[in-house]
Amino acid sequence: MGSGEKIKNYESMSVQEKWNVLAAVANLYYNSDLTQSQIAERLYTSRSRISRMLKEARELGIVEIHIQEPWERNLAYESRLKEAFSLKNVRVISTKDTNRDNGLSRIAEATAYYLDSIVKQGMVVGISWGNTLYHIIKHISTNNRKNIPITVVPIMGAASLKSPEKDGLDLAKDLASAYGGKYRYIYAPLFVKNRELKESLVQEENIKRVLELSAGADAILTSVGSIVYKSWSNYLSISTLETLESRGAVGHIGGHFYDVQGRELETSLSERMIGSTLEDIRRCPEVVCAACGESKAEAVLGALRGGFLNTLVVDERCAGRILGL
């Protein structure tokens, strides 16, 4: 039977026969450097069918693509974290012989690289704020600018940061610009005076619309804040952070404080917060969290146990500490 006849009878073939045909098509494409159109012409079929067969070959493991990334990864740590927390993707970046600044730079580069692989036209991407995200977006803006129309929205209200370029509003704008997309703002602070004011503001049309977009985001880019690290000391008072710590808080994500088991702490802060809920974050199909350093380990661990993350990019020191805990 000729190759053309094999393709025509593909659907009625046995598993082994299909495997042989897919391997032959993949060999022509990846090893002989024929185009999909050339293969289709040779096998008397359509280019779209060849495309589907190449996709099937990858899905079945006939073709395995390995990309040599420009940084060393700790695959043993990745495997243990993925299994322990049912993570979708894990990147543990080696930071041997590097200081924290260089480690953060590598984490930013690796996260930017991963984000590039998942961003597609028309996506809604939610974003929190902070130093780690600032470095990620700076890397994308400098090295990876694209023309992929996406919509970027903050998942939390604005903060009174000393460095406004690290706030969610500026980060949303910069990330959208890097991908050639558009952005929306939440024109409200993260924490307001009381619950009544919050309920009033979230019904305001512009704020309501952005909150709805962030609640249904296709992907979220975030980090986690550490209570130990006092990462919000320029936003909340030290006494407030110490009170949260005494109640068991280890970290925060998107403005929500949680303990090491991933349980959100019920506080007056949560009642006055404007932004996505933890349930919104859990529902998102792609929550990418980047963190660097041992001081973030407990905060990452709590977020993992709470089911807030499904993709994690961390350095070796942070990963080792998480596994040690």
N, C-alpha and C positions, 0 to 999 in steps of 0.2 A: 504493500500500500504506500503511495507517494505521500510526501509531506502535506500537500494540499488536501488529499483525502482524509488524512489524520485530523487535520483541523476541522474539517466538515463534520466528522463523527466524534468530535471532542466530548460533547455532553453525554454520550452513551458509553464512554470508555470506563474501564476499571480505574481504581485509584492509582495503581502502579503505572498504567498506560498514560494517565493524565500527568503524573509526575514526570515521566520521561519526556513528554511533549513540552511541558513547562520548562524543564531543564534545558532542552534544546533551544527554545526561544530565548531564554535568559542567556545562554552561552553566545548566541548570535549578537545579542544586544550589548552585553557587558564585556565579553572577551574578544569578539570579532569587530566590535565598534560599528556595527550596522545600525542605521536609524530605524525607527519603528516603521516608517513607510517602506524602507527597503526590505525589511523582514516580511511585512504584509504582502508585498509584491512577490517575493520569493515563495511564500506559502499560500498564495492565492486567497487572501482574506483581507480584512479591512485594518487600517491602522488603529482604530479605536479598540478592535478586538485584541490586537497585540498589546496595547496599553493595559487592558484589563487583565491579560494573562501575566504580564510582568508584575502587576500589583498582586495578583494571586500567588505568584512565585515568592514574593517577599513575605506575604502573610503566612504561607505554609512553611517558611524557613528554608526553602530551596535556595533562595538568595539571601545572604546576610550582609548588610552594609556596615562596615566599621569606619567611623570617621576619627582620624587622628587629631584630637583636640590639642590646642597649644598649651596645655597645662597637665600636670600629673594628677591623677585621681587615686583615691584609696578605695579600691573596689571591694575589699573585704568589709570595710565600714559601711559602704553603700549597700551591700547585700544584707548585712545585719539590720540596718535601719529600715530597709524596704520590707523585710520580713516581719520585724517587730511591730511596725506601725501601719502595715498595708498601704504603703505609699505608692503613688503612681510613678513618680520619678525621683531619683536622688542623685545629687552630685556632691561628693565630698572632695574638696580641692586640697591637694597637698600644700602645706605652708611651711615646709621644713626650711630652716635657716632664713625665715623672713620675719620682719617685725609686723605689728598690727596694721600699720598703714599699707604695707605691701600686701598683707593678707586680704585686707578690705578691697584693694585694687583688683586682686585676682578673683575674689568673690563677685565683684561688680562685673568684671569681664565675662565670667562664666555664666552669670545670670542673664546678662545682655545677650549672650550667644544663644542661651536656651529660649529666651523670649522671642528672638528672631525666628526660631524654628516653629513656634506655635501661632504667631500673629497672622491673621488672615483678614482680607478685605471685609469690611462691614462689621467687624467685631466691636463689642463694647468692652473696654478694659477699665476696671476699677483700680484705684491706686490710693494707698495710705500716704504717710509722709515720714520724713526723718533722714538722717545722715546716710544710711546705707542706700536708700532709694535715690538720693541725690547723686551718689557716685555711679550707680547703675545707669541712670538716665544721662548723666554727663558722658559716660562711655558710649552709649548708643548715639547720642547727638554728635559726638566727635568722630566716631568710626563707622557707624552702621546706618546712616540715614537712608530711608527707603521712601518709596511712593506707594504706601499701602493705606488707603483711606479707612481709618478706624475712628472710633469715638472714645475719648478718655474722660473718665469722671472720677472725682474724689469719692471715697467711701465714707468720709467723715468731714465734719465742718472744719472751718479754718482755725488755726492756732495762733497764739500770740508769741511766735518764735522770734528769737533774736536774729535768726538767719531766715528771712522770709522765702529765700530761694529753696529752702528745704520743706516748706509747707506744701500741703496737698494741692493748693490752687496753682502755684507756680510749677510744681512737678507735673500736674496734669497738662498744663499748657506746653511744657518742654517736651514731654513724651509724645504728645500729639504732633508737635512740630517735627520731631525726629522721624516720625512715620508718615508724615504728610497727611495727617488726619485733622480732626476737629476736637474741641474740648468743651466741657461744660463746667460751671462752677456751682458750689453750694454757697450761696450768699448768706451764711450764718456762721456763728462761732461753734466750736465743738461742744462746749458746755455753756448753757445759758443760765439765767438767774434762778429759775424755778420750773417745775413741771408744766405749769399752766402756759408759760411763755413758749416752752418747747412745743406743746400741742398746737398752739396758735401758729407758730412759724412753719411747722411741717405741713400745714394745710395751704400755705402760700404757694401759688401755682408754680413759680419757677423752682422753688426748693423742692416741692413735691415731685415734680417731673424728674429732677436729677436723682433724687432718692430712689425713685422707681427704676431708673436706668441702672443705678449702682446695685440695687437689689437683684436685678436680673442680668448682671454682668456675665459675659462669656469667660472672662479670666480676671483675676485680681493679682496685682503685684504688691507685695507687702514685706515688712520685716516684723520683728517682735521687739517690744521694749522690755527691758529688764528692771525689776524693782531693785535688785542688788546694785545694778549699774547706775540707778537713779537717773535714767535717761530722760525723764520729764521734769527734772529739777528746775528747768527754766520756764516751766509751764504750770506745774502744781507745786505747792510749797513742800519743803522737806518734811514738815510735820504731817502733812496729808499723806505723803508717800510712806512715811514711817508707820502711820496708822493702818494703811493698806497692807503693809508688810506684816504687821502684827496680826492681821486677820487672815494671813496665809497667802496673800497675793505674791506671785513670782514674776508675773509679766502682764503685758497688755498687747492687744492687737486691735487695730481699728478703733481705739478708744475704750475698749472693754478690758477690764481687769479680771484675771482668773488665777486659780491656785494651781498647784503642781499636777493635780488630777484633771485639769482642764475645765473646772467648774467656774462659771462666772460669779463674781462676788456681787451681791445685791447691795448697792450703796446709793447715796443721793446723787453721785456722779452719773450712774447709769440712767437714773430718772430724768436727768437734765441734759443728756447727750443727744446731739443731732448727727445722725449718720446711719450706716447699715447696721443691722443687728447681727449678733453672732450666728443666728440661724440663717440669715442671708449669706454670710460668708461660708457656712457649712454647705449650703446648697450649690454654691458656685462649682462648676465642673473642673476648674483649673485655678487653684490658689497657689501661687508661686511665692515661697517665702525664702528670703536670703538673710543670713545672719553670720556674724564673724566673731570669734573669740569665746573663751570658756565662760565669760561672764554672762553670755546669752543662753547658756545650755539649759538652765532650769526653765527659762521662759519658753524656749523651743520645745522642751519636753512636755510642758503643760499644754502648749498649742497642739502638739501631736496627739496627746491623750484625749484632748477635747474634740479631735476630728476637724480642726479648722484648716488644716493644710493637706494638700495631696502631692505637691512638688516641693522639694527642699534642696536648697543650695547652701552648704555650710563649709567651713574650713575643718581641717583634721582635728584641731584642738577642741572645737565646739562639739564635733561628732564624737570624739573620744570621751569627753565629759558626759554627754548624753547617755552613751552606752554604759559608762561607769555608774551612772545614777540608777 
